[in-house]
Amino acid sequence: MKRVIKVLEDSLPREVVESPFLDIVSEILRLNEDPNVQGLALDLPESLYSSMVLNAVKPEKDVDGLSSVNLGRLVHGDVYDCLVPPTVCAVMELLEDVGGKKVLLVGARGAEGAALQSVLRCEGATVLSCHWKSPQLQSELGHADAVVFGSTKPDDVPVSWVKPGATIIHCNMVKNMERWIQSQQHRKWDLHCLKLQPLSPVPSDIEISRAQSPKAVDVLAKEIGLLTDEIEIYGQTKAKVRLSLLERLKDQPDGKYVLVAGITPTPLGEGKSTVTVGLVQALTAHLNINSFACLRQPSQGPTFGVKGGAAGGGYAQVIPMEEFNLHLTGDIHAITAANNLLAAAIDARILHENTQSDKSLYNRLVPVVNGMRGFSPIQLARLRRLGISKTDPETLTEEEISRFVRLDIDPSTITWQRVVDTNDRFLRKITVGQANTEKGFVRQAQFDIAVASEIMAILALTTSLQDMKERLGKMVVANDQKGEPVTAEDLGVTGALAVLMKDAIKPTLMQTLEGTPVFVHAGPFANIAHGNSSVLADKIALKLVGENGFVVTEAGFGADIGMEKFFNIKCRASGLVPSVVVLVATVRALKMHGGGPNVTAGAPLKKEYTEENLQLVADGCCNLQKQIQITQLFGVPVVVALNVFKTDSPAEVDLVCKIAKESGAFDAVPCNHWSAGGRGAIKLAQAVEKAANQKNSFKYLYSLELPIVEKIRIIAQKVYGAQDIELSPVAQSQVDRYTRQGFGNLPICMAKTHLSLSHQPERKGVPTGFILPISEVRASIGAGFIYPLVGTMSTMPGLPTRPCFYDIDLDPITEQVKGLF
């Protein structure tokens, strides 16, 4: 009685639904002839369900089963050669065995009522039908074994008329449940893209952003299949997306997963964010393929410092760019608050332990309230970790009380620093505890920039609220006097940190200039952390785009840093497998790698970068070739995207594409999305779509079971091209300690300069024969990685002589922001 058919959803435009019958019939006839449509399910106002409309659907595409041809087969008992309407199927499922029973249909009219009668009779039921005003209604209700209400029951028909024990089914409730179930499934996007009218010369980024009128974010959310209760709206153009969506769409196959990486960065910039945005604009606005961009949230440090924002650029950017680049939805502020709460807890705990007896500490940590003393859940967890199974505070021995109240933090081992989201070089080394109230507890410390916090790395790698809470608790902040790790859980602050981060864990939905969706979530440093946007944003986006859609995300710095960490750290945390890598390059950056002169920010470019120089381009392609080889280590197809500038000659562009393809790239495509929007990246999008269908033999670079030093050596030799590594005595002792503490099986997150494949920023191209020096080895246990420091690595940028803030201003009348880029 049941047939399985493939259905492609197609929503009739509003103007068609509101037009006369003939227009609806015309639209149905058009869909009948569309080879891509395997089934038609009508969801129209009840007044439009005429025989003309129902019979316009081809019998072989009739999902509702209400055409005259289908009903004729049902009436004649040919139930195996027809489609049983879904509502009828649902009613039969609820009624179960109806053989020999008397079934009364009340208010069941039209084609659906006829279909239900036919199927019931076929199953051996005695079927009677009447309307609500029938004089025999009360009598029939009193004798029926099952009653099916085909329309809403009037108030003057009491339920007491129904025979006790009889089954009652409301078809309206069945239909509502069908609609609810359908609403929970993945749906084809009904996305209305925004039109672009690119100007020449290209205006500033903020002028372009302001010239476009973005869609209201609730409209965008509905277009891509988000339910009303799955979004939390922030203003007109931003919304948080709740993680409950992952449960709703858990059975939905993922889309294709694309990573945008780059050659070794230069001061000239390569434009990875611009490529990411341009690519999704091309896929969705021009090729009608569902796609999502997943980007990192930029730090306000660089925004007001020297780098500027990170929303993309030209006609390939996220809008509104001022909201993207400034506070967004407050995630970085939440991280700052959580980070600094933990920092305050560390120093306060040391102070209190230094100035109180065990008894005083115990009385304050486990106070008597209303005559009762009780442990909090996090304190009970600490007791269990100490091997103390007692739950009554009055039964602990003096030795157990001492172990419980004293963390014995060694101040010289504290690794947890305070953070602020501002480039402030004078906070790189500070002294805390100088007030008299701190009773002489003075120590040297520092501030890091907020995005360098381990909490940011955790936000980017977590897979759920529970997972985030566990990771926060595992964060190691110092060692005790015995050399054992002290964690946030030991300090009792895990729950409070989770409360501060409960909204930050939700990705923020925004849009591109062409109205395609973007997730902005997390922004960890790309040197001491892994430099990728969040796992959760990627996972949600992969469900929303559907099996044939694309999610495009970006890795910080060059492929040797951001991409390597994406594969070895992020993919391990997420379990996701990338489909394609897009490797971004520019002619002028390759010229610098080929030996071109140094570039000074703000100074005019030298002629080597503005005039054709094929030899310089050819020499610089060694870096592009090396980055292609690094990608191939992971078994993923690579497409080279060449960002074209007006100073590039056709010969230079052709040369780069030729060398890239000869070096193993699946394809190499010149791109003009900066000046033309998504239309300028159509060929790139087509190349990515083809590459995603290639054989993918993705693999990690190293096994986690290898010793820490061996994992570092593999990265140094295979990725950077080093001859070997050299650990300082301090680094070696740290490796030994982490191994002893049980952290040896974590992945490696190398902290080194992004300006060279080596540890020396001035060495461009492809350096060889160097020994990579490891000065220190640190651990982010909550985030889940070990990070070796190659040389000196600053975690607090400074302001230049002329920061970006000189150009940033606010119009007090219009409230418009000026000067962002």
C-alpha positions in Angstrom: 0.0 0.0 0.0 3.0 2.3 0.4 5.2 3.6 -2.4 8.5 5.4 -2.0 9.1 8.3 -4.4 11.7 11.0 -4.7 10.2 14.5 -4.1 11.9 17.8 -4.9 10.2 20.6 -3.0 9.1 23.6 -5.1 7.3 26.5 -3.6 4.8 28.4 -5.8 5.5 32.1 -5.8 3.1 34.2 -3.7 1.8 36.0 -6.7 0.9 32.7 -8.4 -1.0 31.4 -5.2 -3.0 34.6 -5.1 -3.8 34.5 -8.8 -6.7 32.8 -10.6 -7.0 29.0 -11.1 -5.5 29.1 -14.6 -2.3 30.7 -13.4 -1.8 27.9 -10.8 -2.6 25.3 -13.4 -0.1 26.8 -15.7 2.6 26.7 -13.0 1.8 23.0 -12.3 2.0 22.1 -16.0 5.4 23.8 -16.2 6.6 21.8 -13.2 5.2 18.6 -14.8 7.6 19.0 -17.7 10.6 19.9 -15.5 12.9 16.8 -15.6 14.5 17.8 -12.3 11.1 17.6 -10.4 10.2 14.1 -9.5 7.1 14.9 -7.4 4.6 17.6 -6.8 3.1 18.2 -3.3 0.5 20.9 -3.2 0.0 23.1 -0.1 -2.6 25.6 -1.2 -5.5 27.4 0.5 -8.5 25.0 0.8 -10.6 27.1 -1.6 -8.1 26.3 -4.4 -8.3 22.5 -4.2 -10.5 22.1 -7.2 -10.6 19.1 -9.6 -9.0 21.4 -12.3 -6.0 22.0 -10.0 -5.7 18.4 -8.7 -6.0 16.8 -12.1 -3.4 19.2 -13.6 -0.7 17.2 -11.8 0.7 14.3 -13.8 -0.3 11.0 -12.2 3.4 9.9 -12.1 4.3 13.1 -10.2 1.2 13.2 -7.9 2.6 13.1 -4.4 -0.7 13.9 -2.7 -2.5 11.1 -4.6 -5.7 13.2 -5.1 -5.9 13.2 -8.8 -9.0 11.6 -10.5 -6.7 8.9 -12.1 -5.2 7.9 -8.8 -8.5 8.0 -6.9 -10.1 5.9 -9.7 -7.5 3.2 -9.0 -8.1 3.4 -5.3 -11.9 3.0 -5.7 -11.4 0.0 -7.9 -9.1 -1.6 -5.3 -5.9 -1.2 -7.3 -4.1 -0.1 -4.1 -0.8 -1.6 -5.3 -0.8 0.4 -8.6 -1.5 3.9 -7.1 -0.3 6.3 -4.4 -2.1 6.4 -1.1 -2.4 10.0 0.1 -0.1 10.8 3.0 -2.9 11.8 5.4 -4.8 8.5 4.6 -1.6 6.6 5.3 -1.2 8.3 8.6 -4.8 7.6 9.6 -4.4 3.9 8.6 -1.2 3.7 10.7 -3.1 5.1 13.7 -6.1 2.8 13.3 -3.9 -0.3 12.9 -6.0 -3.4 12.3 -9.5 -2.4 11.0 -10.7 -5.7 9.6 -14.3 -6.4 10.6 -14.6 -3.0 12.4 -17.1 -0.3 11.9 -15.5 3.0 11.0 -17.5 6.2 10.8 -16.2 9.1 8.7 -17.6 12.5 9.8 -17.1 15.6 7.8 -14.6 13.9 5.4 -15.3 15.5 2.1 -13.8 15.5 -1.4 -11.0 13.5 -2.8 -9.3 12.8 0.5 -12.6 11.4 2.0 -13.1 9.2 -1.0 -9.5 7.9 -0.8 -9.9 7.1 2.9 -13.2 5.2 2.3 -11.6 3.1 -0.5 -8.6 2.1 1.6 -10.6 1.3 4.7 -12.9 -1.0 2.6 -9.9 -2.6 1.0 -8.7 -3.4 4.5 -12.0 -5.1 5.5 -13.7 -2.3 7.4 -17.4 -1.5 7.3 -17.4 2.2 6.4 -20.1 4.7 6.9 -20.0 8.4 6.1 -22.1 11.4 7.3 -21.9 15.1 7.8 -22.0 17.0 11.1 -25.7 18.0 10.6 -26.9 14.5 9.9 -29.9 13.5 12.1 -28.4 10.0 12.5 -25.0 11.4 13.8 -25.6 10.6 17.5 -26.7 7.1 16.7 -23.9 6.3 14.3 -21.3 7.7 16.8 -22.7 5.4 19.5 -22.2 2.3 17.3 -18.9 2.9 15.5 -15.6 1.2 16.6 -13.5 4.0 15.2 -14.4 7.6 14.3 -12.4 9.8 11.9 -13.2 13.5 12.0 -12.4 15.0 8.6 -13.0 18.6 9.7 -13.3 20.5 12.9 -15.9 19.1 15.3 -18.7 21.6 16.2 -19.1 22.5 19.8 -22.7 21.2 19.8 -21.5 17.7 19.1 -20.4 16.3 22.5 -17.6 13.7 22.7 -20.0 11.7 25.0 -21.9 10.7 21.9 -19.0 8.5 20.8 -19.0 4.9 21.9 -16.9 4.2 25.0 -13.5 2.7 23.9 -13.8 3.8 20.3 -10.7 5.2 18.6 -11.0 8.9 17.6 -8.8 10.5 15.0 -8.8 14.2 14.0 -7.5 14.6 10.4 -6.7 18.2 11.1 -4.3 17.1 13.8 -2.8 14.5 11.4 -2.3 17.2 8.8 -0.8 19.6 11.4 1.6 16.9 12.5 2.6 16.2 8.9 3.3 20.0 8.5 5.3 20.0 11.7 7.3 17.0 10.6 8.0 18.6 7.3 9.1 21.8 9.0 11.7 19.8 10.9 13.3 18.5 7.7 15.9 20.2 5.6 14.2 22.3 2.9 15.4 23.7 -0.4 16.5 27.3 0.1 14.2 30.0 -1.2 17.0 32.6 -1.3 16.5 36.0 -2.8 19.9 37.3 -3.7 20.7 41.0 -3.7 21.7 42.7 -6.9 25.1 44.3 -7.3 26.0 47.2 -9.6 29.8 47.4 -9.4 31.3 50.8 -10.0 34.7 51.6 -11.6 36.9 52.7 -10.1 36.0 50.5 -7.1 34.9 52.7 -4.1 36.2 52.1 -0.5 35.0 49.0 1.3 32.8 51.0 3.7 31.2 53.0 0.8 30.4 49.7 -1.0 29.0 48.2 2.2 26.8 51.2 2.9 25.5 51.4 -0.7 23.9 48.0 -0.3 20.7 47.5 1.7 21.0 44.1 3.5 18.0 41.9 4.0 16.5 41.7 7.5 18.2 38.8 9.2 15.0 37.1 10.1 14.1 37.0 6.4 17.5 35.5 5.6 17.1 32.9 8.3 13.7 31.8 6.9 15.1 31.7 3.4 17.8 29.2 4.4 15.5 26.9 6.4 16.0 28.2 10.0 13.0 28.0 12.3 11.8 31.0 14.2 12.8 29.5 17.6 16.3 28.7 16.3 17.5 32.3 16.0 18.1 35.1 18.5 18.0 38.5 16.7 20.5 41.2 17.4 19.3 44.4 15.7 18.4 44.2 12.0 21.3 42.4 10.4 22.7 39.9 13.0 21.3 36.8 14.7 22.6 34.1 17.0 21.7 30.6 15.8 20.9 28.0 18.5 22.6 24.7 18.6 19.3 22.8 18.8 19.4 23.0 15.0 22.0 20.2 15.0 19.6 17.8 16.7 16.8 18.7 14.3 18.9 18.1 11.2 21.1 15.3 12.6 20.0 12.9 9.8 20.6 15.4 7.1 23.7 14.6 5.0 26.5 17.2 5.1 27.4 19.3 2.2 30.9 19.7 0.7 33.6 21.2 2.9 36.0 23.8 1.3 39.0 25.4 3.0 40.5 28.6 1.7 44.3 28.9 2.5 47.1 31.0 1.1 50.7 31.2 0.1 53.2 32.6 2.7 51.8 36.0 3.6 53.5 39.3 2.6 52.7 42.9 3.5 51.0 43.1 0.1 48.2 40.8 1.2 46.7 37.9 -0.6 43.0 38.3 0.1 41.8 35.0 1.6 38.7 36.5 3.2 37.8 38.2 -0.1 38.2 34.9 -2.0 36.0 33.1 0.6 33.2 35.7 0.3 33.6 36.0 -3.5 33.4 32.2 -3.9 30.1 31.8 -1.9 28.6 34.8 -3.8 29.5 33.0 -7.1 28.2 29.6 -5.9 24.8 30.8 -4.6 24.0 34.1 -6.3 25.2 33.1 -9.8 25.2 29.2 -10.0 22.2 28.7 -7.7 24.1 26.3 -5.4 23.5 26.5 -1.7 26.6 27.8 0.1 27.7 29.2 3.4 30.9 31.2 4.3 32.2 30.6 7.8 34.6 33.4 8.9 36.5 34.3 12.0 35.4 37.3 14.1 38.1 40.0 13.8 39.8 41.4 16.9 39.4 45.1 17.6 43.1 45.3 18.2 44.1 45.1 14.5 40.9 47.0 13.5 42.1 50.1 15.3 45.8 49.3 14.9 47.3 48.7 11.5 45.7 45.8 9.7 42.1 47.1 9.6 39.0 44.8 9.5 38.5 41.3 8.1 35.1 41.4 6.3 36.6 40.8 2.9 36.9 43.7 0.5 35.6 45.4 -2.6 32.5 43.8 -3.9 33.1 40.6 -2.0 32.5 41.4 1.7 30.3 40.7 4.6 27.8 43.5 5.4 27.3 45.7 7.4 31.1 45.8 7.6 31.2 48.1 10.6 29.1 45.7 12.6 31.2 42.8 11.5 34.4 44.5 12.5 33.4 46.0 15.8 31.5 44.5 18.7 29.4 42.0 16.6 27.3 40.1 19.2 29.8 40.5 22.1 31.6 37.1 21.9 35.0 38.6 22.4 33.8 40.6 25.4 32.4 37.4 26.9 35.8 35.7 26.4 37.5 38.7 28.0 35.2 38.6 31.0 35.6 34.8 31.5 39.4 34.9 31.0 39.8 37.7 33.5 37.5 36.1 36.1 39.8 33.1 36.0 42.9 35.3 36.3 41.4 37.1 39.3 40.5 33.7 40.9 44.1 32.5 40.7 45.7 35.5 42.4 42.9 35.7 45.0 43.3 32.0 45.9 47.0 32.4 46.4 46.4 35.4 48.6 43.8 33.6 50.8 45.9 30.5 51.1 48.9 32.6 52.2 47.0 34.5 54.9 44.7 31.9 56.4 44.8 28.6 58.3 43.3 25.4 57.0 40.4 25.8 59.4 39.7 29.4 58.3 39.9 28.5 54.6 37.5 25.5 55.1 35.0 27.6 57.0 34.9 30.2 54.2 35.0 27.7 51.3 32.3 25.5 52.9 30.3 28.0 55.1 27.5 27.2 57.5 24.2 28.4 56.0 21.0 28.2 58.1 22.8 25.9 60.5 23.9 23.5 57.7 27.2 23.1 55.9 27.2 21.6 52.4 29.6 21.1 49.5 28.7 22.6 46.1 28.7 20.2 43.1 32.1 21.5 41.9 33.6 21.0 45.4 32.3 17.4 45.4 34.0 16.9 42.1 37.3 18.1 43.5 36.9 15.7 46.5 36.5 12.8 44.1 39.6 13.8 42.1 41.5 13.8 45.4 40.2 10.3 46.1 37.9 11.4 49.0 34.5 9.8 48.7 32.9 11.6 51.6 30.0 14.0 51.0 29.4 15.3 54.6 31.6 18.3 55.3 31.6 17.4 59.0 33.3 14.1 58.5 36.6 15.2 56.8 39.8 14.6 58.7 42.3 17.4 59.2 44.6 15.9 56.6 41.7 15.7 54.1 40.6 19.3 54.9 44.2 20.5 54.2 44.3 18.7 50.8 40.9 20.0 49.9 41.5 23.7 50.7 45.1 24.1 49.5 45.9 24.3 45.9 49.5 25.3 46.7 49.9 27.2 43.4 53.5 27.9 42.5 53.4 31.6 41.4 56.4 31.2 39.2 54.5 28.6 37.0 51.3 30.6 36.4 50.7 30.6 32.6 47.2 32.2 32.7 47.3 35.9 31.8 44.8 38.7 31.8 43.5 39.9 28.3 42.1 43.0 26.6 41.0 43.4 23.0 43.2 46.4 22.3 46.8 46.6 20.9 48.6 47.9 24.0 52.3 47.3 24.1 52.7 48.7 27.6 50.8 45.7 29.0 53.3 43.2 27.7 54.9 43.1 31.2 53.2 44.4 34.3 53.4 44.0 38.1 50.3 43.0 40.1 49.5 43.1 43.8 51.1 46.4 44.7 48.3 47.7 46.8 48.6 47.4 50.6 45.5 45.3 50.7 47.3 42.5 48.8 49.7 42.2 51.8 52.9 42.1 49.8 51.9 39.4 47.3 53.5 41.0 44.2 54.4 39.2 41.0 55.2 40.0 37.4 52.5 39.2 34.9 51.3 40.4 31.5 48.3 41.1 29.3 47.6 39.2 26.1 45.2 40.3 23.4 41.8 38.8 24.0 41.9 36.5 20.9 45.0 34.9 22.3 43.1 33.5 25.2 42.7 29.7 25.4 39.0 30.3 25.9 38.9 31.6 22.4 40.6 28.5 21.1 38.1 26.4 23.1 35.2 28.3 21.6 36.5 27.5 18.1 37.0 23.8 18.8 34.1 22.9 21.0 31.3 20.7 19.6 28.6 21.3 22.3 27.8 23.2 25.4 28.7 20.2 27.5 32.0 19.7 25.6 32.8 23.4 26.2 32.2 23.2 29.9 34.5 20.1 30.1 37.2 21.9 28.2 37.0 25.0 30.3 37.4 22.9 33.4 40.5 21.2 32.0 42.4 24.4 31.4 45.7 24.3 33.2 46.6 27.6 34.7 49.7 26.8 36.8 51.5 24.0 38.6 51.4 23.3 42.4 54.5 23.1 44.5 54.8 19.4 43.7 54.8 20.1 39.9 51.2 18.8 39.4 48.8 20.8 37.1 46.2 23.2 38.6 43.1 23.6 36.6 40.1 25.9 36.3 38.1 23.0 37.8 40.3 23.0 40.9 39.6 26.7 41.4 35.9 26.0 41.3 35.2 28.5 38.5 34.2 26.2 35.6 30.4 26.7 36.0 30.8 30.5 36.1 32.9 30.5 33.0 30.3 28.4 31.1 27.6 30.9 32.2 29.7 33.8 30.8 30.1 31.9 27.5 26.6 30.5 27.1 25.6 32.9 24.4 29.1 33.2 22.8 28.9 29.5 21.8 26.1 30.3 19.3 27.4 31.3 15.8 26.3 34.7 14.4 24.4 34.8 11.1 25.2 37.7 8.7 25.2 38.1 4.9 27.4 38.9 2.0 26.9 41.9 -0.4 24.8 39.6 -2.6 22.6 38.4 0.3 24.1 34.9 0.7 24.5 33.6 4.3 27.6 33.9 6.4 28.5 32.5 9.9 30.9 34.7 11.9 32.2 32.8 14.9 35.4 32.6 17.0 38.7 34.2 16.0 41.7 32.4 17.7 45.2 33.7 17.0 46.7 31.9 14.1 50.2 31.6 15.6 49.9 30.4 19.3 46.4 29.0 18.5 45.0 27.3 15.4 43.6 30.3 13.5 40.3 28.9 12.3 36.7 29.8 12.8 34.5 27.5 14.9 33.7 23.8 14.4 30.1 24.5 15.4 29.6 27.1 12.7 30.9 24.6 10.1 28.8 21.8 11.4 25.6 23.8 11.4 26.3 25.3 7.9 27.0 21.8 6.5 23.6 20.7 7.6 21.8 23.8 6.3 23.4 23.8 2.8 22.2 20.2 2.1 24.0 17.3 0.5 24.8 19.2 -2.7 25.8 22.5 -1.1 29.1 24.0 -0.1 30.6 25.4 3.2 33.6 27.6 2.6 35.8 28.4 5.6 39.2 30.1 5.9 42.5 29.3 7.6 44.7 32.0 9.0 48.1 32.9 7.5 49.7 30.6 4.9 48.9 27.0 4.2 52.0 25.9 6.2 50.4 27.4 9.4 46.6 27.8 9.2 45.9 24.9 6.8 48.2 22.5 8.6 46.5 23.3 11.9 43.0 23.1 10.3 43.8 19.5 9.2 45.7 18.2 12.2 43.8 20.0 15.0 40.4 21.3 13.8 39.4 18.3 11.7 40.4 16.0 14.5 38.1 17.9 16.9 35.2 18.0 14.4 35.6 14.6 12.7 34.8 16.5 9.4 36.6 15.7 6.1 37.5 18.5 3.8 36.6 18.2 0.1 38.8 20.8 -1.5 41.5 23.4 -0.6 41.5 26.7 -2.4 45.0 28.2 -2.3 45.1 32.0 -2.8 47.9 33.8 -4.4 48.6 37.1 -6.1 51.2 38.0 -8.8 52.7 40.8 -6.7 53.1 38.6 -3.6 54.8 36.0 -5.7 57.1 38.7 -7.0 58.2 39.4 -3.4 58.9 35.7 -2.9 60.9 35.7 -6.1 63.3 38.4 -4.7 61.3 41.6 -5.2 62.2 44.6 -3.0 60.8 45.1 0.5 57.4 46.9 0.8 56.7 49.6 3.3 53.1 50.1 4.4 51.7 53.3 2.9 54.6 53.9 0.5 54.1 53.7 -3.3 54.9 50.3 -4.8 58.2 50.0 -6.7 58.2 49.3 -10.4 58.9 45.6 -9.9 55.3 45.3 -8.6 53.6 47.5 -11.1 55.3 46.5 -14.4 55.5 43.1 -16.1 58.4 41.0 -14.8 57.9 37.3 -15.8 61.3 36.2 -14.3 60.4 37.6 -10.9 57.0 35.8 -11.0 58.5 32.5 -12.1 61.1 32.7 -9.3 58.4 33.5 -6.7 56.2 30.6 -7.8 58.5 28.3 -5.8 56.5 29.3 -2.7 53.2 28.5 -4.5 54.6 25.1 -5.5 55.7 24.4 -2.0 52.2 25.2 -0.6 50.6 23.0 -3.2 52.9 20.2 -2.1 52.0 20.8 1.6 48.3 20.4 0.6 49.0 17.2 -1.2 50.5 15.7 2.0 46.9 15.6 3.3 45.4 14.0 0.2 43.0 16.8 -0.7 42.5 18.3 -4.2 43.7 21.9 -4.5 42.5 24.7 -6.7 44.6 27.8 -7.0 42.7 31.1 -6.9 44.8 34.0 -8.4 43.5 37.4 -7.1 44.0 39.6 -10.1 45.1 43.3 -9.8 44.9 45.9 -12.5 48.8 46.0 -12.6 49.0 42.3 -13.5 49.8 41.6 -17.1 47.9 38.7 -18.9 51.3 37.0 -19.4 52.0 37.1 -15.7 48.5 35.7 -14.9 48.9 32.9 -17.5 52.3 32.0 -16.2 51.1 31.6 -12.6 48.2 29.4 -13.7 50.4 27.3 -15.9 53.0 26.6 -13.2 50.3 25.9 -10.6 48.7 23.2 -12.8 52.0 21.7 -13.7 52.8 21.5 -9.9 49.8 19.4 -9.2 46.9 21.8 -8.7 43.5 20.5 -10.0 43.0 23.9 -11.6 44.2 27.4 -11.3 41.8 30.3 -12.0 42.2 34.1 -12.2 39.6 35.9 -10.1 38.0 39.3 -10.2 35.5 39.2 -7.4 37.0 42.2 -5.7 35.9 44.4 -8.6 33.0 42.4 -9.9 31.5 40.5 -7.0 30.4 36.9 -7.3 30.3 37.2 -11.1 34.1 37.6 -11.0 34.5 34.2 -9.2 32.2 32.0 -11.3 35.1 30.1 -13.0 36.6 29.5 -9.5 33.3 28.2 -8.2 32.9 25.9 -11.2 36.5 24.6 -10.6 35.8 24.0 -6.9 32.6 22.2 -7.7 34.5 19.8 -10.1 37.3 19.3 -7.7 34.9 18.4 -4.9 33.8 15.4 -7.0 37.4 14.1 -7.3 38.8 11.2 -5.3 39.7 12.4 -1.8 42.2 10.4 0.2 42.4 12.8 3.3 44.8 11.8 6.0 46.4 13.4 9.0 50.1 14.2 8.9 51.1 12.3 12.1 49.7 9.9 14.7 48.8 11.4 18.1 50.5 8.4 19.8 53.9 9.6 18.6 56.1 11.4 21.1 55.7 15.2 21.3 59.2 15.8 19.9 58.7 13.5 17.0 55.4 15.2 16.0 57.2 18.6 16.1 59.9 17.2 13.9 57.4 15.8 11.3 55.8 19.3 10.9 59.2 21.0 10.7 60.6 18.7 8.1 57.6 17.8 6.0 55.7 21.1 6.1 58.4 23.9 6.6 61.2 22.1 4.9 63.6 22.2 7.9 66.6 20.0 8.1 65.9 19.3 11.8 64.7 20.8 15.1 66.6 21.9 18.1 65.0 22.1 21.6 66.3 24.4 24.2 66.9 22.9 27.7 63.8 24.7 28.9 61.7 23.3 26.0 62.9 19.8 26.6 62.1 19.9 30.3 58.6 21.2 29.5 58.1 18.3 27.0 59.2 15.9 29.7 56.8 17.4 32.2 53.8 17.3 29.8 54.5 13.8 28.9 54.7 12.8 32.6 51.4 14.6 33.3 49.7 12.6 30.6 49.4 15.3 27.9 51.7 13.6 25.3 49.0 12.4 23.0 47.7 15.9 22.1 48.2 17.4 18.6 50.8 20.1 17.9 50.0 23.8 17.3 53.3 25.4 16.1 53.8 29.1 17.2 56.1 30.6 14.6 56.3 33.6 12.3 53.8 33.6 9.5 56.1 35.6 7.2 58.4 32.7 6.2 58.3 29.0 6.0 61.3 29.2 8.3 61.7 30.9 11.7 63.3 33.9 10.1 60.7 36.3 8.7 63.1 37.9 6.1 63.6 34.5 4.3 61.1 34.5 1.5 60.4 31.9 -1.2 61.3 28.4 0.0 64.1 28.3 2.6 66.0 25.1 3.0 68.7 23.6 5.2 67.7 25.4 8.4 67.4 24.1 11.9 64.1 25.1 13.5 64.8 26.3 17.1 62.2 25.5 19.8 62.6 27.9 22.6 59.6 26.9 24.8 56.8 24.3 24.7 53.5 25.3 26.3 50.1 23.5 26.6 46.5 24.5 26.1 45.0 21.5 27.7 41.4 22.7 27.5 41.7 23.5 23.8 43.5 20.3 23.4 46.9 21.0 21.9 50.6 21.5 22.7 52.1 24.7 21.3 55.9 24.9 20.8 57.3 28.4 20.5 59.7 29.0 17.6 61.8 31.9 18.7 60.0 34.8 20.5 56.3 35.1 20.0 54.4 38.2 21.0 50.8 37.7 22.2 50.1 41.5 22.6 50.5 43.6 19.4 51.4 47.2 19.7 50.1 50.4 18.0 52.2 51.8 15.2 53.1 55.5 14.9 49.9 56.2 12.9 47.2 53.7 13.8 43.9 53.2 11.9 42.0 55.1 14.6 43.2 58.4 13.1 40.7 57.8 10.2 37.8 56.3 12.2 35.1 58.7 13.1 31.3 58.9 13.9 28.9 61.2 12.3 26.8 62.5 15.3 23.8 63.3 13.1 23.5 60.1 11.0 25.4 57.9 13.5 27.3 56.4 10.5 30.8 55.1 11.1 33.5 56.5 8.9 37.0 55.4 8.1 36.8 51.6 8.6 38.5 49.4 6.0 
